[in-house]
Amino acid sequence: MAEKYLLKDKVSIVTGAGAGIGRATAEEFAKEGAKVMIAELREERGIRAAKEIAEVTGAEVRACCTDVRDEAQIIRCIEATVEAFGRVDILINNASKIEMCPVLEMSTELYEEIMRNNATSMVMFSREAARQMVKQGGGGSMVFLSSIHASLSEPNCSAYTAAKGAIEAYGRTLATELAPHKIRVNMIQPGATYTELTTPMYTESVKRALFERVTMKEIAKAEWIARGIVFLASDESRYMTGETLVMDGGYRMDGSLPNASYWEA
């Protein structure tokens, strides 16, 4: 029996795919038969990731130096993808930025910078990708990388959590507008995940605190989250749109009080 590829010959753009969840997603897409355009701010890192993924998987993988905060560069990336592969079927809005700052100390400039990196960028990229998908016909799929902090408060991360909440609200509306064109839009909320950026943050004290809440007592690997993105991007989720997939090891659903008892002995 012939091997089944979930994304065979689909053309995808993955933003921020030089490292972390984006890199893992680009590699999983390539393994599933997709043609991949890596949209990465750091040109050398994007080119290196494309080369390495292509060597491992044998897939067609290209890189386009793209600042997702810049509308002109977004348009150029989509044009480069169409020039290279003929169309755009899938957009993974992954690139983001987190910066911690208490509300009372946060400047308007910092707030606007974080919103532009995390929310405005995704609005612009999805709009331009949607225009291309509608123009070419045949439907499409978009996945927005959100965070469990779109649903939970995270002290000192007000702008980041606001941005993640905003993209989920925007994504639901976009899903409604694009449904007549057979273009699906879904979001994914990763929990704690090992990446190049976060691994140094997961000290023993942080892991102890996390595991009081994360019922599976693990921190995710980036490729675990990437498999969820493959699901949302592929026809395996063909009847899902405007939804958010939570992959957090049980972090959000655990309402217990660690090491406490309602009835003392």
C-alpha positions as CSV (number, residue, x, y, z in Angstrom):
1,M,0.0,0.0,0.0
2,A,1.3,3.4,-0.9
3,E,2.4,5.6,2.0
4,K,-0.1,8.4,2.9
5,Y,1.2,11.9,3.1
6,L,-1.1,14.3,4.9
7,L,0.1,17.4,3.0
8,K,1.3,16.0,-0.3
9,D,2.1,18.8,-2.8
10,K,0.6,21.4,-0.6
11,V,2.4,24.7,-0.7
12,S,3.0,26.2,2.8
13,I,4.4,29.3,4.4
14,V,5.7,29.0,7.9
15,T,6.7,32.2,9.6
16,G,9.5,32.3,12.2
17,A,10.6,28.8,11.1
18,G,14.3,29.3,11.7
19,A,14.0,27.7,15.1
20,G,11.6,26.4,17.8
21,I,8.1,25.4,17.0
22,G,8.3,27.0,13.6
23,R,11.3,25.0,12.6
24,A,9.8,21.8,13.9
25,T,6.6,22.6,12.0
26,A,8.5,23.2,8.7
27,E,10.2,19.9,9.1
28,E,7.0,18.0,9.9
29,F,5.3,19.6,6.9
30,A,8.2,18.5,4.7
31,K,8.0,15.0,6.0
32,E,4.3,15.0,5.1
33,G,5.0,16.0,1.5
34,A,4.5,19.7,1.6
35,K,6.5,22.3,-0.3
36,V,7.7,24.8,2.4
37,M,8.6,28.5,2.3
38,I,10.4,29.5,5.5
39,A,9.7,33.1,6.3
40,E,12.4,34.1,8.8
41,L,13.7,37.5,9.9
42,R,17.3,36.2,10.3
43,E,18.3,35.5,6.7
44,E,21.2,33.1,7.4
45,R,19.2,31.1,9.9
46,G,16.3,30.7,7.5
47,I,18.6,29.6,4.7
48,R,20.3,27.1,7.0
49,A,17.0,25.7,8.2
50,A,15.7,25.3,4.7
51,K,18.9,23.5,3.6
52,E,19.0,21.2,6.5
53,I,15.3,20.3,6.3
54,A,15.6,19.7,2.6
55,E,18.6,17.4,3.1
56,V,16.8,15.4,5.8
57,T,13.4,15.0,4.0
58,G,14.1,15.4,0.3
59,A,11.3,18.0,0.1
60,E,11.3,21.3,-1.7
61,V,12.1,23.9,1.0
62,R,13.0,27.6,0.3
63,A,13.7,30.5,2.6
64,C,12.6,34.2,2.3
65,C,14.0,36.8,4.6
66,T,10.9,38.4,6.0
67,D,10.1,40.9,8.8
68,V,6.5,40.1,9.6
69,R,6.0,43.6,11.0
70,D,6.5,45.0,7.5
71,E,3.6,44.8,5.1
72,A,5.8,45.2,2.0
73,Q,8.0,42.3,3.1
74,I,4.9,40.1,3.7
75,I,3.6,40.7,0.2
76,R,7.1,40.0,-1.2
77,C,7.2,36.7,0.7
78,I,3.9,35.6,-0.7
79,E,5.0,36.6,-4.2
80,A,8.2,34.7,-3.8
81,T,6.2,31.6,-2.7
82,V,3.9,31.8,-5.8
83,E,6.9,32.3,-8.0
84,A,8.7,29.3,-6.6
85,F,5.8,26.9,-6.1
86,G,2.9,28.3,-8.1
87,R,0.4,28.9,-5.3
88,V,-0.2,29.2,-1.5
89,D,-2.3,26.5,0.2
90,I,-1.3,26.8,3.9
91,L,-0.2,29.7,6.1
92,I,1.3,29.0,9.6
93,N,1.4,32.3,11.5
94,N,4.1,31.4,14.1
95,A,6.5,34.3,14.4
96,S,6.1,36.2,17.7
97,K,7.8,38.1,20.4
98,I,7.5,38.0,24.2
99,E,8.8,40.7,26.5
100,M,7.9,40.9,30.2
101,C,7.1,44.2,31.8
102,P,4.7,45.2,34.6
103,V,1.7,47.2,33.4
104,L,2.6,50.2,35.6
105,E,6.0,50.4,34.0
106,M,5.0,49.7,30.4
107,S,5.3,52.4,27.8
108,T,2.8,52.8,25.0
109,E,5.7,52.2,22.6
110,L,6.5,48.8,24.1
111,Y,2.8,47.8,24.1
112,E,2.5,48.7,20.4
113,E,5.7,46.9,19.5
114,I,4.6,43.7,21.1
115,M,1.1,44.0,19.5
116,R,2.7,44.5,16.1
117,N,5.0,41.5,16.5
118,N,2.3,39.2,17.8
119,A,-1.1,40.3,16.5
120,T,-0.8,43.0,13.7
121,S,1.8,40.9,11.9
122,M,-0.6,37.9,11.8
123,V,-3.5,40.1,10.6
124,M,-1.4,41.4,7.7
125,F,0.0,38.1,6.7
126,S,-3.3,36.2,6.8
127,R,-5.0,39.0,4.9
128,E,-2.4,38.9,2.1
129,A,-2.4,35.1,2.1
130,A,-6.2,35.0,1.9
131,R,-6.2,37.3,-1.1
132,Q,-3.8,34.9,-2.9
133,M,-5.9,31.8,-1.9
134,V,-9.1,33.4,-3.0
135,K,-7.5,34.5,-6.3
136,Q,-6.1,31.1,-7.1
137,G,-9.2,29.1,-5.9
138,G,-9.2,25.6,-4.3
139,G,-9.5,26.7,-0.7
140,G,-6.7,26.7,1.9
141,S,-5.9,26.5,5.6
142,M,-4.4,28.8,8.1
143,V,-3.1,28.1,11.7
144,F,-2.3,30.9,14.2
145,L,0.1,30.1,17.0
146,S,-1.6,31.4,20.1
147,S,-0.7,30.5,23.7
148,I,-2.5,29.2,26.8
149,H,-1.9,32.7,28.1
150,A,-4.6,33.9,25.8
151,S,-6.9,32.2,28.3
152,L,-4.8,32.6,31.5
153,S,-3.4,35.7,33.1
154,E,0.4,35.9,33.2
155,P,1.8,38.7,35.4
156,N,4.1,41.1,33.7
157,C,3.0,39.8,30.2
158,S,-0.1,41.9,29.7
159,A,0.7,43.0,26.1
160,Y,1.7,39.5,25.1
161,T,-1.5,37.9,26.5
162,A,-3.6,40.7,25.0
163,A,-2.0,40.0,21.6
164,K,-2.6,36.3,21.8
165,G,-6.2,36.8,22.9
166,A,-6.7,39.3,20.0
167,I,-5.5,36.8,17.3
168,E,-7.9,34.2,18.5
169,A,-10.8,36.7,18.3
170,Y,-9.6,37.9,14.9
171,G,-9.1,34.2,13.7
172,R,-12.7,33.3,14.5
173,T,-14.0,36.3,12.5
174,L,-11.6,35.5,9.6
175,A,-12.8,31.9,9.6
176,T,-16.4,33.1,9.2
177,E,-15.5,35.4,6.3
178,L,-13.3,32.9,4.5
179,A,-15.6,29.9,4.9
180,P,-17.4,30.6,1.6
181,H,-14.0,30.3,-0.1
182,K,-13.3,26.9,1.6
183,I,-10.4,28.5,3.5
184,R,-10.2,27.3,7.1
185,V,-8.7,29.3,10.0
186,N,-7.8,27.6,13.3
187,M,-5.7,28.5,16.3
188,I,-3.4,26.4,18.6
189,Q,-2.5,27.1,22.2
190,P,0.7,25.4,23.2
191,G,1.6,25.2,26.8
192,A,5.2,25.0,28.2
193,T,7.4,23.8,25.3
194,Y,11.1,23.3,25.0
195,T,12.7,25.6,22.3
196,E,16.0,27.3,21.9
197,L,14.5,30.4,23.6
198,T,12.6,28.8,26.5
199,T,14.9,25.9,27.5
200,P,17.2,28.2,29.7
201,M,14.0,29.5,31.4
202,Y,12.9,26.0,32.6
203,T,15.0,25.9,35.8
204,E,14.4,23.2,38.4
205,S,12.3,25.7,40.4
206,V,10.2,26.6,37.4
207,K,9.7,22.9,36.5
208,R,8.6,22.1,40.1
209,A,6.1,24.9,40.0
210,L,4.9,23.8,36.5
211,F,4.4,20.3,37.5
212,E,2.1,21.3,40.3
213,R,-0.3,22.4,37.4
214,V,0.7,20.3,34.4
215,T,-1.0,17.1,35.1
216,M,1.1,15.1,32.6
217,K,4.3,16.3,34.4
218,E,6.1,17.0,31.2
219,I,7.2,20.0,29.1
220,A,6.4,19.5,25.5
221,K,9.0,19.1,22.7
222,A,8.5,21.4,19.8
223,E,7.7,18.5,17.4
224,W,4.8,17.5,19.6
225,I,3.2,20.9,19.0
226,A,4.1,20.7,15.3
227,R,2.1,17.5,14.9
228,G,-1.0,19.3,16.2
229,I,-0.3,22.0,13.6
230,V,-0.1,19.3,10.9
231,F,-3.5,18.1,12.0
232,L,-5.1,21.6,11.8
233,A,-3.4,22.3,8.4
234,S,-4.4,19.0,6.8
235,D,-7.7,17.5,5.6
236,E,-7.7,15.4,8.8
237,S,-9.4,18.5,10.4
238,R,-11.5,19.4,7.3
239,Y,-14.6,20.0,9.4
240,M,-12.9,22.4,11.9
241,T,-12.7,26.2,11.5
242,G,-12.6,29.0,13.9
243,E,-11.5,26.7,16.7
244,T,-8.6,26.6,19.1
245,L,-6.7,23.4,19.8
246,V,-5.1,23.3,23.3
247,M,-1.9,21.3,23.7
248,D,-0.7,22.0,27.3
249,G,-0.4,18.7,29.1
250,G,-3.5,19.4,31.2
251,Y,-2.3,22.8,32.5
252,R,-5.6,24.7,31.9
253,M,-8.0,22.0,33.0
254,D,-6.4,21.2,36.4
255,G,-8.4,23.1,39.0
256,S,-6.9,21.2,42.0
257,L,-5.2,22.9,45.0
258,P,-1.7,21.3,45.1
259,N,-0.7,19.7,48.5
260,A,-4.0,20.8,50.1
261,S,-6.9,18.9,51.6
262,Y,-10.5,20.1,52.1
263,W,-10.9,17.9,55.2
264,E,-7.9,17.9,57.5
265,A,-7.2,14.6,59.3
